Amino acid sequence: MKTLYQSKNRKIELKIIGYDEPNNGRELHIAELYINGKNLSHKYFENKWNRLNFNLNEFQFESPDSKYIFIPAEGNSFVINVNTLSMIKLPYKALSTVYFKKNEFLGNRIKIYYSDETVELNLLIND
């Protein structure tokens, strides 16, 4: 399993530092988010819940044009604009770790595939 995701310029890193199972069968990764070498997990993860969806087999961390970073946080996934470091909150998905399949960037949009729905968001409007 991959434990480090880095942007192409290596300024943004997502590190998988552990594992959590807060209740039976709900498996989560524990993560830290570093920007320019500084741990900013407390700034980006809501309520200090730095847990990620467990299925990251088809997870796309960085957009092909390197403008955006996707963080598959459980329930409260978000995108970071690499130029401004602003956070774009995605629609809340309860127990997303059970449903998350993959994501993909399509120009200035992100598409997130869950087992029960697909969410598509225009990132330019939300930034």
Summary of the structure (lengths in Angstrom):
residues: 127
radius of gyration: 13.5
end to end distance: 31.8
largest distance: 39.7
contacts: 356
relative contact order: 0.16
helix: 12%
strand: 45%
